[in-house]
Amino acid sequence: MSGFKGAIFDVDGVLVDSPHEEAWRESLRELMEGPWSDIVAQTSYAPEKFTPALYHERMSGKPRKAGATAALEYFGVPDIDRRVQEYGEYKQEMIVRLISEGRFSAYDDAVRFVLKVKDSGIPVAAASSSKNAKMFLEKIDLSRFGGSGNLHQVFDVDVSGRDFAQGKPHPEIFLTAAKELGVDPADAFVCEDATNGIQAAKAGGFGGLGVSRADDVEALRAEGADLVVTSMDTVDVDALSRHELVEQR
């Protein structure tokens, strides 16, 4: 079998340490303390109950409406259909503010890996559910990595933030990225930090590279990731030409 011909990268949690969790948590707190204060007693909500585990298990990697719905269902918020859009819009305003303030950071290991993969001749695609992914990538300056321009310019394809009919764990977003790269899913691998992202990759017939940012190595392995790393610096880039996802020896 020939080597990989395409690499697809999730953005939040893989390439950037984004403020999405903070934005979801703080926007719900502000709503519950303000416009929605009259319904707090009807819910199980308390600020300390919006934990990192809740975000990663129920919300991470989902489109905005699905993420908002998951949180409101978890806390038993009444009139969900009416409140989902308000919560999503409130969170979006907050995320834009946080990004503009520079309240996020790139994962240097991931930026280095993207550049190495691209330099090896493998086309790369960005594929995030977030409509803010391009904004993140454009703010990552490559000068400190020995390059020029911004990280978004490195990608051959970007399907982030589109309104797909099916969200992860359905593979639609990754299948679209592969199609636009012009590669067969079997000849591409997906880099994901979320279990539903690995599920989506494997469902689409891709190689799955799990990136553990939240002490969830075993959870990512359990979903069928071909390799799980805590730093992308340890991935053997040369082995990609042999269609292998392995760590450097």
BATILUM-847230 format. One record per atom (N, C-alpha, C): x, y, z. Coordinates in steps of 0.02 Angstrom, whole numbers, padded with zeros to 5 digits, always signed. Atoms other than C-alpha are relative to their C-alpha. Layout:
BEGIN
XYZ;...
***
This chain:
BEGIN
+00042-00060+00000;+00000+00000+00000;+00044+00062+00000;-00039-00062+00002;+00064+00174-00042;-00016+00041+00061;+00007-00041-00060;+00077+00311+00087;-00063+00041+00001;+00058-00045-00006;-00053+00432+00150;+00005+00056-00051;+00004-00052+00050;-00109+00559+00021;-00039+00061+00024;+00036-00057-00027;-00206+00675+00135;-00002-00003+00076;+00004-00005-00074;-00212+00735+00316;-00053+00052+00016;+00057-00043-00018;-00366+00813+00396;+00004+00016+00074;-00010-00023-00069;-00357+00916+00555;-00062+00033+00028;+00047-00038-00040;-00489+00962+00681;+00039+00061+00026;-00034-00061-00022;-00451+01136+00750;-00001+00008+00076;+00005-00011-00073;-00517+01160+00927;+00025-00062+00037;-00026+00056-00040;-00415+01051+01045;+00057-00036-00033;-00057+00030+00036;-00296+00990+00910;+00052+00052-00017;-00046-00053+00021;-00220+01147+00836;+00001+00059+00048;+00003-00057-00046;-00278+01278+00961;-00033-00020+00065;+00032+00005-00066;-00318+01284+01145;-00050+00057+00002;+00049-00053+00012;-00477+01380+01111;-00040+00016+00063;+00040-00018-00058;-00589+01473+01233;-00073-00022-00006;+00070+00021+00009;-00745+01379+01176;-00031-00023+00066;+00028+00023-00063;-00768+01293+01343;-00016+00059+00046;+00011-00059-00042;-00749+01458+01435;-00060+00040-00025;+00055-00039+00028;-00870+01544+01316;-00067-00033+00013;+00062+00036-00015;-01003+01409+01335;-00018+00007+00074;+00013+00000-00072;-00984+01406+01524;-00021+00070+00024;+00013-00067-00025;-00980+01594+01553;-00063+00030-00030;+00061-00027+00029;-01119+01636+01432;-00062-00030+00033;+00057+00029-00035;-01235+01512+01518;-00006+00029+00070;+00002-00030-00067;-01187+01583+01687;-00032+00069-00003;+00028-00067+00007;-01227+01759+01628;-00075-00001-00015;+00071+00007+00015;-01393+01704+01556;-00039-00019+00063;+00035+00024-00059;-01440+01612+01716;-00003+00054+00055;-00001-00052-00050;-01392+01762+01823;-00039+00062-00022;+00034-00058+00027;-01482+01884+01709;-00067-00017-00032;+00063+00009+00036;-01614+01854+01574;-00039-00063+00020;+00034+00063-00016;-01652+01676+01630;-00005-00013+00075;-00002+00011-00073;-01644+01701+01818;-00066-00027+00027;+00065+00023-00024;-01829+01664+01834;-00011-00075-00007;+00011+00073+00011;-01808+01482+01777;+00055-00042+00033;-00056+00038-00030;-01649+01433+01874;-00025-00053+00048;+00026+00047-00049;-01751+01349+02011;-00032-00061-00032;+00030+00057+00036;-01832+01236+01880;+00052-00046-00031;-00054+00038+00031;-01663+01170+01825;+00047-00030+00053;-00051+00027-00045;-01517+01073+01900;+00064+00042-00005;-00060-00040+00013;-01398+01213+01850;+00029+00031+00062;-00039-00040-00046;-01263+01282+01962;+00066+00011-00035;-00061-00015+00038;-01104+01367+01898;+00054-00055+00006;-00052+00050-00010;-00990+01234+01973;-00016-00067-00034;+00019+00062+00033;-01086+01096+01884;+00018+00000-00075;-00022-00003+00069;-01027+01158+01714;+00075-00016+00000;-00068+00024-00009;-00868+01054+01721;+00035-00013-00067;-00035+00020+00061;-00732+01016+01593;-00025-00067-00027;+00025+00066+00022;-00798+00837+01589;-00066+00008-00038;+00063-00013+00035;-00971+00900+01540;+00014+00026-00070;-00016-00029+00065;-00897+01003+01400;+00028-00052-00048;-00033+00047+00045;-00785+00866+01330;-00044-00060-00018;+00041+00059+00013;-00912+00725+01345;-00063+00015-00040;+00065-00014+00030;-01067+00814+01282;-00001+00056-00053;+00004-00059+00042;-01021+00972+01188;+00057+00008-00050;-00059-00011+00042;-00845+00970+01115;-00008-00030-00069;+00002+00024+00069;-00837+00956+00926;-00067+00003-00034;+00067-00003+00030;-01022+00986+00898;-00014+00069-00028;+00021-00066+00025;-01098+01125+00792;-00035+00039+00056;+00024-00044-00053;-01163+01273+00892;-00069-00021+00027;+00068+00017-00023;-01347+01223+00898;+00001-00065+00040;-00003+00064-00035;-01305+01044+00949;+00035+00007+00068;-00034-00011-00063;-01184+01103+01083;-00044+00034+00051;+00046-00035-00045;-01311+01223+01156;-00055-00046+00024;+00053+00047-00019;-01446+01090+01154;+00024-00050+00052;-00026+00050-00047;-01334+00964+01243;+00006+00028+00070;-00007-00030-00067;-01297+01084+01386;-00067+00014+00032;+00066-00017-00028;-01476+01142+01409;-00039-00063+00019;+00033+00063-00018;-01541+00963+01406;+00031-00028+00064;-00034+00026-00059;-01410+00913+01535;-00025+00033+00063;+00023-00037-00060;-01469+01047+01656;-00076+00004+00006;+00073+00001-00005;-01653+01017+01621;-00033+00068-00009;+00027-00068+00012;-01684+01193+01557;-00066-00005-00039;+00064+00003+00035;-01867+01217+01508;+00000+00041-00065;+00007-00037+00063;-01922+01281+01336;+00064+00001-00040;-00065+00003+00034;-01761+01220+01256;-00003+00027-00070;+00002-00021+00070;-01817+01250+01078;+00003+00076-00006;+00002-00073+00001;-01846+01433+01119;+00066+00031+00023;-00060-00028-00031;-01684+01456+01215;+00066-00018-00034;-00062+00023+00032;-01557+01362+01108;+00032+00055-00042;-00029-00051+00044;-01536+01501+00981;+00029+00058+00041;-00024-00055-00042;-01519+01635+01116;+00067-00018+00033;-00062+00023-00032;-01386+01533+01207;+00057-00002-00052;-00051+00004+00052;-01292+01499+01044;+00025+00067-00022;-00019-00067+00022;-01293+01681+00992;+00039+00036+00055;-00035-00032-00056;-01239+01739+01165;+00071-00027+00005;-00067+00031-00002;-01095+01615+01163;+00042+00025-00059;-00038-00023+00058;-01044+01670+00987;+00028+00070+00010;-00024-00068-00014;-01032+01852+01040;+00059-00003+00048;-00054+00006-00048;-00923+01799+01185;+00063-00029-00031;-00059+00031+00029;-00808+01688+01082;+00036+00048-00046;-00031-00050+00044;-00778+01826+00954;+00039+00050+00041;-00034-00047-00044;-00733+01943+01096;+00064-00031+00028;-00059+00033-00029;-00614+01817+01174;+00055-00009-00052;-00049+00009+00054;-00529+01781+01007;+00033+00066-00016;-00028-00066+00017;-00509+01966+00968;+00047+00025+00054;-00044-00019-00055;-00429+01988+01139;+00061-00045+00005;-00057+00046+00000;-00307+01848+01098;-00002-00050+00056;+00008+00045-00057;-00378+01736+01235;+00001-00073-00022;-00009+00070+00019;-00319+01575+01154;+00073-00008-00020;-00069+00012+00020;-00155+01493+01108;+00003-00059-00048;-00011+00057+00045;-00092+01378+00972;+00038-00055+00039;-00040+00055-00025;-00027+01206+01017;+00061-00005-00046;-00060-00004+00042;+00152+01223+00955;+00016-00068-00032;-00015+00066+00027;+00173+01035+00933;-00043-00014-00062;+00045+00012+00056;+00022+01032+00816;+00020+00042-00060;-00021-00044+00055;+00081+01181+00713;+00062-00030-00034;-00061+00032+00029;+00251+01097+00691;-00019-00061-00041;+00020+00061+00036;+00165+00935+00639;-00034+00017-00066;+00033-00020+00062;+00054+01020+00510;+00053+00021-00052;-00052-00024+00047;+00206+01105+00433;+00043-00057-00026;-00039+00058+00022;+00305+00942+00429;-00039-00044-00050;+00041+00041+00045;+00161+00847+00349;-00005+00034-00068;+00004-00037+00063;+00139+00983+00218;+00066-00002-00038;-00067+00001+00031;+00327+00988+00185;+00017-00069-00029;-00013+00068+00025;+00325+00799+00160;-00039-00014-00065;+00037+00009+00062;+00208+00824+00012;-00071-00024+00007;+00069+00022-00013;+00044+00773+00094;-00045+00060+00005;+00048-00055-00005;-00101+00894+00062;-00036-00002+00067;+00031-00005-00065;-00186+00956+00220;-00066+00038-00003;+00065-00032-00003;-00364+01004+00262;-00017+00016+00072;+00028-00016-00066;-00444+01092+00411;-00074-00019-00002;+00070+00023-00001;-00611+01017+00463;-00026+00003+00072;+00028-00011-00067;-00691+01089+00619;-00073+00017-00005;+00070-00019-00003;-00873+01104+00667;-00008+00074+00014;+00004-00070-00021;-00834+01279+00730;+00001+00049-00058;+00000-00053+00049;-00878+01429+00624;+00055+00051+00014;-00053-00046-00019;-00735+01519+00712;+00070-00027-00018;-00065+00033+00011;-00597+01400+00653;+00046+00044-00044;-00042-00040+00043;-00536+01513+00512;+00030+00059+00037;-00023-00057-00039;-00524+01660+00631;+00059-00019+00045;-00055+00024-00041;-00415+01557+00749;+00063-00009-00042;-00058+00018+00041;-00300+01493+00611;+00034+00061-00030;-00029-00061+00029;-00276+01665+00534;+00040+00040+00051;-00036-00037-00052;-00214+01731+00701;+00064-00034+00023;-00062+00036-00019;-00074+01602+00715;+00055+00019-00049;-00056-00025+00039;+00083+01687+00651;+00054-00053-00005;-00049+00053+00010;+00207+01565+00574;+00072+00023+00005;-00069-00025-00002;+00359+01678+00593;+00041-00034+00054;-00040+00031-00053;+00408+01597+00757;+00011-00075-00012;-00012+00070+00019;+00401+01427+00672;+00046-00003-00062;-00046-00003+00057;+00522+01483+00537;-00034+00009-00066;+00037-00010+00062;+00386+01516+00410;-00022+00071-00009;+00028-00066+00010;+00288+01664+00346;-00075-00006-00008;+00073+00001+00006;+00105+01712+00342;-00032-00030+00062;+00037+00030-00056;-00025+01628+00451;-00017-00073-00015;+00011+00072+00007;-00075+01447+00481;-00056-00016-00049;+00055+00015+00047;-00236+01458+00381;+00025-00005-00071;-00025+00001+00069;-00135+01491+00224;+00035-00065-00018;-00034+00063+00012;-00048+01323+00244;-00048-00053-00028;+00047+00052+00017;-00207+01223+00219;-00022+00004-00073;+00022+00005+00069;-00254+01163+00045;-00076+00005-00005;+00074+00002-00002;-00437+01143+00095;-00022+00018+00071;+00029-00015-00066;-00544+01212+00237;-00075-00008-00006;+00073+00011+00001;-00719+01142+00264;-00032+00018+00067;+00023-00017-00067;-00737+01213+00439;-00062+00045-00001;+00056-00045-00011;-00899+01291+00498;-00057-00005-00049;+00055+00008+00048;-01009+01230+00357;-00059-00033+00035;+00060+00028-00029;-01187+01180+00394;-00013-00069-00030;+00009+00068+00024;-01175+00993+00367;-00064-00030+00028;+00063+00032-00021;-01332+00887+00377;+00012-00044+00062;-00016+00046-00055;-01246+00766+00497;+00062+00025+00037;-00059-00018-00041;-01129+00813+00641;+00037-00063+00022;-00037+00056-00029;-00996+00704+00719;-00043-00032+00055;-00048+00049+00028;-00991+00557+00751;-00014-00023-00071;+00007+00016+00071;-01058+00551+00573;+00061+00028-00037;-00062-00021+00033;-00910+00564+00453;-00008+00052-00055;+00013-00044+00058;-00989+00690+00331;+00053+00054-00008;-00048-00055+00006;-00869+00832+00372;+00068-00025-00026;-00065+00027+00022;-00715+00721+00347;-00004-00027-00071;+00009+00025+00068;-00784+00639+00190;+00001+00059-00050;+00000-00060+00043;-00812+00814+00118;+00071+00026-00008;-00070-00023+00003;-00634+00864+00162;+00041-00044-00047;-00037+00047+00043;-00565+00707+00078;-00018+00011-00073;+00022-00011+00070;-00669+00738-00078;+00032+00063-00028;-00028-00063+00024;-00606+00917-00091;+00076-00003-00006;-00072+00012+00008;-00427+00858-00065;+00014-00044-00060;-00008+00046+00056;-00457+00731-00203;+00032-00065+00020;-00030+00063-00025;-00409+00581-00096;-00054-00047+00025;+00045+00050-00027;-00494+00420-00048;+00008-00001+00076;-00006+00002-00073;-00535+00409+00139;+00052-00051+00025;-00049+00051-00021;-00428+00251+00152;+00072+00025-00006;-00067-00027+00011;-00279+00356+00096;+00012+00064+00039;-00007-00061-00041;-00304+00495+00225;-00006-00018+00074;+00009+00009-00071;-00293+00513+00412;-00027+00064+00030;+00032-00056-00035;-00389+00624+00532;+00032+00009+00068;-00027-00016-00065;-00315+00711+00684;-00055+00030+00043;+00057-00019-00042;-00443+00727+00824;+00017-00006+00074;-00009+00004-00072;-00446+00761+01010;-00062-00025+00036;+00063+00019-00031;-00628+00713+01042;-00019-00071-00020;+00019+00069+00015;-00698+00537+01052;-00050-00002-00058;+00048+00002+00055;-00842+00581+00935;+00034+00015-00066;-00038-00012+00061;-00713+00644+00810;+00036-00062-00024;-00031+00064+00018;-00619+00479+00814;-00053-00048-00026;+00055+00041+00024;-00785+00389+00795;-00017+00018-00073;+00017-00023+00068;-00821+00495+00641;+00054-00020-00050;-00055+00019+00045;-00649+00462+00567;-00003-00074-00018;+00001+00072+00013;-00663+00274+00586;-00062-00020-00039;+00062+00015+00037;-00843+00273+00523;+00008+00017-00074;-00011-00019+00069;-00780+00358+00365;+00054-00039-00035;-00052+00040+00029;-00640+00234+00337;+00068+00033-00001;-00064-00035-00004;-00498+00353+00382;+00046-00031+00053;-00044+00012-00055;-00344+00326+00485;-00017+00050+00055;+00018-00044-00055;-00370+00401+00658;+00059+00013+00045;-00054-00020-00045;-00236+00498+00752;-00032+00038+00059;+00029-00031-00059;-00298+00536+00928;+00051+00044+00034;-00043-00048-00034;-00225+00689+01013;-00030+00012+00069;+00028-00004-00067;-00250+00677+01200;+00023+00065+00034;-00013-00063-00034;-00261+00852+01275;-00033+00001+00069;+00039-00002-00062;-00373+00804+01421;+00004-00065+00039;-00011+00061-00038;-00299+00647+01499;-00051-00054-00020;+00050+00048+00024;-00409+00537+01389;+00029-00048-00052;-00034+00045+00046;-00284+00423+01303;-00041-00064-00010;+00036+00064+00005;-00382+00264+01343;-00068+00008-00034;+00065-00012+00032;-00549+00340+01289;+00008+00006-00076;-00011-00007+00072;-00478+00387+01119;+00019-00068-00031;-00018+00067+00024;-00400+00214+01100;-00062-00044-00006;+00060+00042-00001;-00566+00134+01144;-00045+00012-00060;+00041-00015+00059;-00647+00221+00996;+00033-00022-00065;-00032+00028+00059;-00523+00141+00877;+00055+00041-00031;-00055-00040+00027;-00388+00273+00855;+00059-00046-00015;-00058+00041+00019;-00240+00196+00763;+00061+00017+00041;-00055-00023-00042;-00120+00299+00868;-00027+00056+00043;+00019-00055-00045;-00146+00411+01020;+00065+00028+00029;-00060-00034-00026;-00015+00539+01070;-00021+00058+00045;+00012-00059-00041;-00004+00675+01201;+00038+00060-00029;-00034-00053+00038;+00115+00775+01089;+00009-00024-00071;-00006+00020+00071;+00112+00774+00900;+00073+00001-00023;-00071+00003+00016;+00301+00798+00902;+00025-00071-00002;-00024+00070-00004;+00314+00611+00936;-00022-00042-00060;+00023+00040+00058;+00226+00556+00775;+00056-00005-00051;-00051+00012+00050;+00343+00479+00647;-00026+00023-00069;+00024-00028+00063;+00315+00588+00493;+00024-00042-00059;-00027+00042+00055;+00426+00478+00383;-00044-00062-00011;+00041+00061+00006;+00312+00329+00420;-00065+00013-00037;+00062-00015+00037;+00165+00420+00340;+00007-00021-00073;-00011+00021+00070;+00244+00380+00171;-00008-00075-00008;+00011+00073+00001;+00223+00196+00219;-00072-00016+00022;+00070+00008-00021;+00040+00224+00267;-00004-00026+00072;-00001+00022-00069;+00083+00201+00451;-00007+00060+00047;+00006-00048-00054;+00028+00301+00603;+00034-00030+00061;-00040+00027-00055;+00165+00264+00730;+00041+00056+00031;-00045-00049-00033;+00274+00356+00855;+00072-00013-00023;-00071+00007+00015;+00457+00388+00823;+00032-00051+00047;-00035+00050-00042;+00569+00249+00886;+00063+00032+00030;
***
